[in-house]
Each structure stands twice: as C-alpha cells, then as structure tokens.
Amino acid sequence: QVQLVESGGGSVQPGGSLRLSCAASGSFFGISAMGWYRQAPGKERVLVARIGSGGSTNYADSVKGRFTISRDSAKNTVYLQMTGLKPEDTAIYYCTAITLPTMTVHWGQGTQVTVSS
C-alpha cells in the first residue's frame, strides 16, 4: 500500500507564495515520475507540473515562470514552490506518484490553495 501525504496549502493574497510538499510512503521499489495536479470548483483536474526520475520537468503554460517543481528522491518527496500567486490559482492541489515496478499511479488526498485579497 502506498500513501501520499500533502502539506503546505493555505490562504494567501495575490502575489504571495506557498510551498507544497508531498511525501510518499509504503511498499514500493522506487518512484518514477511525481507531479502536481489541481482542480478548481466546477472544472476538470489538470496537470500543473511533473518531474521525472532524472529530474526532467514539465509545466502547464499558466504556471511557467511562477511555479517550480523539485524532488528529494532519498525522501520520496516532491515539492511545488508557488510564487506570484493569482486568484485563478485557487484550487485543490493533488500530488501524484508513479511507483515501481508496477507503474501504478497514486494520488494524495489534496490540499486547498486559496488566493484572495
């Protein structure tokens, strides 16, 4: 069984910053890609950023230049540093991890990020 535990969400004013963390634990041989998705009210869940096992990264166009994804493979943890936050970044943010050897996709429980003045 694999668990993803997220932390770091909260409320912030426009222009502010937050750092999300997600730690994976449980039974697996390793982790391939890790990433963050978000789902705003009434909208579909969409990819925000992902990072491969070798460190390659992908970002949604809407967050490029403002968000940075990183990982600590020794700790099975992925981070999302969010700066220049905008009201449209308000959403529930979900962590994902693809575990080896089964390449199973696991999801965290989600953490709320609210950007409002």
KOLDO-461117 format. One record per residue (C-alpha): z, y, x; residue in one letter; residue number from 1. Coordinates in pm, 1 decimal. Layout:
<sevexs>
SEVEX       up    north     east resn resi
SEVEX        Z        Y        X    A  NUM
...
</sevexs>
This chain:
<sevexs>
SEVEX       up    north     east resn resi
SEVEX      0.0      0.0      0.0    Q    1
SEVEX    -87.3    347.3    124.9    V    2
SEVEX     85.1    671.1     33.1    Q    3
SEVEX    -33.8   1025.6     93.5    L    4
SEVEX    235.0   1290.6     69.1    V    5
SEVEX    122.5   1652.4     49.6    E    6
SEVEX    325.7   1964.5    112.2    S    7
SEVEX    277.2   2336.4    163.9    G    8
SEVEX    139.9   2454.7   -167.9    G    9
SEVEX    275.5   2755.7   -349.9    G   10
SEVEX    200.0   3104.4   -473.7    S   11
SEVEX     57.9   3380.0   -258.3    V   12
SEVEX   -100.8   3720.5   -303.7    Q   13
SEVEX   -470.9   3775.1   -239.5    P   14
SEVEX   -538.6   3795.6    130.7    G   15
SEVEX   -243.0   3576.8    210.8    G   16
SEVEX   -222.2   3246.1    394.1    S   17
SEVEX    -90.4   2897.6    329.7    L   18
SEVEX    -88.8   2576.3    530.0    R   19
SEVEX   -115.6   2243.0    355.2    L   20
SEVEX     -6.8   1918.3    516.4    S   21
SEVEX    -69.1   1558.8    416.1    C   22
SEVEX     91.1   1257.7    582.5    A   23
SEVEX    -34.9    903.9    529.5    A   24
SEVEX    194.7    605.7    546.1    S   25
SEVEX    182.6    239.4    457.3    G   26
SEVEX    -13.8    -63.9    559.1    S   27
SEVEX   -343.0      6.5    731.0    F   28
SEVEX   -505.3    -40.3   1070.4    F   29
SEVEX   -623.5    314.0   1102.4    G   30
SEVEX   -777.0    607.8    923.1    I   31
SEVEX  -1139.3    709.2    922.7    S   32
SEVEX  -1207.8   1042.0    755.4    A   33
SEVEX   -945.6   1264.1    595.4    M   34
SEVEX  -1007.5   1557.1    370.4    G   35
SEVEX   -905.7   1801.0    101.7    W   36
SEVEX  -1047.1   1842.9   -246.7    Y   37
SEVEX   -947.3   2091.3   -512.6    R   38
SEVEX   -966.1   2111.0   -888.5    Q   39
SEVEX   -938.5   2434.1  -1077.7    A   40
SEVEX   -849.9   2437.9  -1450.0    P   41
SEVEX  -1145.1   2323.6  -1657.8    G   42
SEVEX  -1356.7   2245.2  -1353.3    K   43
SEVEX  -1454.7   1936.3  -1159.0    E   44
SEVEX  -1280.3   1823.5   -844.5    R   45
SEVEX  -1478.9   1940.8   -543.0    V   46
SEVEX  -1469.1   1891.4   -168.9    L   47
SEVEX  -1304.0   2168.3     28.9    V   48
SEVEX  -1311.5   2025.1    380.1    A   49
SEVEX  -1320.2   1693.3    559.1    R   50
SEVEX  -1263.2   1578.6    913.8    I   51
SEVEX  -1390.0   1260.3   1071.5    G   52
SEVEX  -1207.7   1031.9   1309.5    S   53
SEVEX  -1383.7   1200.2   1601.5    G   54
SEVEX  -1294.0   1548.5   1484.5    G   55
SEVEX  -1621.8   1649.5   1322.2    S   56
SEVEX  -1567.9   1882.1   1027.4    T   57
SEVEX  -1744.1   1985.9    707.2    N   58
SEVEX  -1653.4   2274.6    479.4    Y   59
SEVEX  -1754.5   2394.7    138.3    A   60
SEVEX  -1956.2   2715.3    168.2    D   61
SEVEX  -1693.7   2900.1    -34.7    S   62
SEVEX  -1424.0   2845.8    228.9    V   63
SEVEX  -1618.8   2864.6    554.3    K   64
SEVEX  -1464.5   3112.8    792.6    G   65
SEVEX  -1137.1   3122.7    596.9    R   66
SEVEX  -1007.8   2764.3    595.7    F   67
SEVEX   -957.1   2533.3    891.8    T   68
SEVEX   -900.3   2159.0    870.3    I   69
SEVEX   -733.7   1967.1   1151.2    S   70
SEVEX   -562.1   1636.3   1201.6    R   71
SEVEX   -298.1   1471.4   1415.3    D   72
SEVEX   -416.1   1112.5   1438.9    S   73
SEVEX    -96.1    997.7   1605.3    A   74
SEVEX     95.2   1114.6   1297.7    K   75
SEVEX   -174.2   1016.0   1043.4    N   76
SEVEX   -154.8   1371.4    917.9    T   77
SEVEX   -419.1   1620.1    808.8    V   78
SEVEX   -370.7   1994.1    773.6    Y   79
SEVEX   -553.0   2270.6    591.6    L   80
SEVEX   -489.9   2622.3    717.8    Q   81
SEVEX   -598.2   2866.6    449.7    M   82
SEVEX   -635.6   3235.5    525.1    T   83
SEVEX   -787.2   3524.5    333.6    G   84
SEVEX   -696.5   3353.9      9.0    L   85
SEVEX   -870.1   3470.4   -306.8    K   86
SEVEX   -780.8   3423.9   -674.8    P   87
SEVEX  -1072.6   3180.4   -704.4    E   88
SEVEX   -897.5   2952.4   -454.1    D   89
SEVEX   -636.5   2881.0   -720.3    T   90
SEVEX   -640.5   2507.7   -787.5    A   91
SEVEX   -462.4   2181.5   -736.5    I   92
SEVEX   -541.5   2061.0   -385.8    Y   93
SEVEX   -568.4   1687.4   -322.3    Y   94
SEVEX   -557.2   1510.3     10.7    C   95
SEVEX   -776.5   1206.2     76.6    T   96
SEVEX   -782.5    943.9    346.0    A   97
SEVEX  -1017.0    652.0    409.4    I   98
SEVEX   -821.3    364.7    559.8    T   99
SEVEX   -944.6     87.4    784.4    L  100
SEVEX  -1059.1   -182.0    781.5    P  101
SEVEX  -1132.2   -178.2    408.3    T  102
SEVEX  -1270.6    179.1    395.3    M  103
SEVEX  -1060.5    236.5     83.8    T  104
SEVEX  -1029.8    595.6    -37.4    V  105
SEVEX   -674.4    702.0   -114.2    H  106
SEVEX   -561.0   1018.5   -291.2    W  107
SEVEX   -247.4   1225.3   -275.8    G  108
SEVEX    -65.2   1345.5   -584.3    Q  109
SEVEX   -191.4   1701.3   -548.8    G  110
SEVEX    -24.8   2030.1   -465.2    T  111
SEVEX    -67.8   2353.1   -657.4    Q  112
SEVEX   -202.6   2662.4   -484.9    V  113
SEVEX   -192.4   2985.4   -685.0    T  114
SEVEX   -341.0   3310.4   -558.8    V  115
SEVEX   -244.4   3605.4   -774.7    S  116
SEVEX   -126.1   3961.6   -747.1    S  117
</sevexs>
